[in-house]
């Protein structure tokens, strides 16, 4: 019984992630791989000078693809070309990719 409930929960979470990506996601290209990601930027609370920390969150990264520091990041809707700032990590089931 628990396995069936867990499977339903996982499918529901996957559908919810897809709905959020469709509603709020933007098209990005990381290391030549097109993705839909959520874009976020926040002030660096610990920086000695005022800087903005930017990151992309991807709910369904391509299987077997590993992004790394220095990979090229293109965000056409923002006319932004930058790179991955530090190694990506997972937070709450999302792949978080810090960008410069």
Buried (B, 14 or more C-beta within 10 A) or exposed (E): EEEEEEEEEEEEEEEEBBEBBEEEBBEBBBBEEEBBBBBEEEEEEEEEEEEEBBBBBBBEBEEEEEBEEEBEBBBEEEEBEEEBBEEBEEEEEBBBBBBE
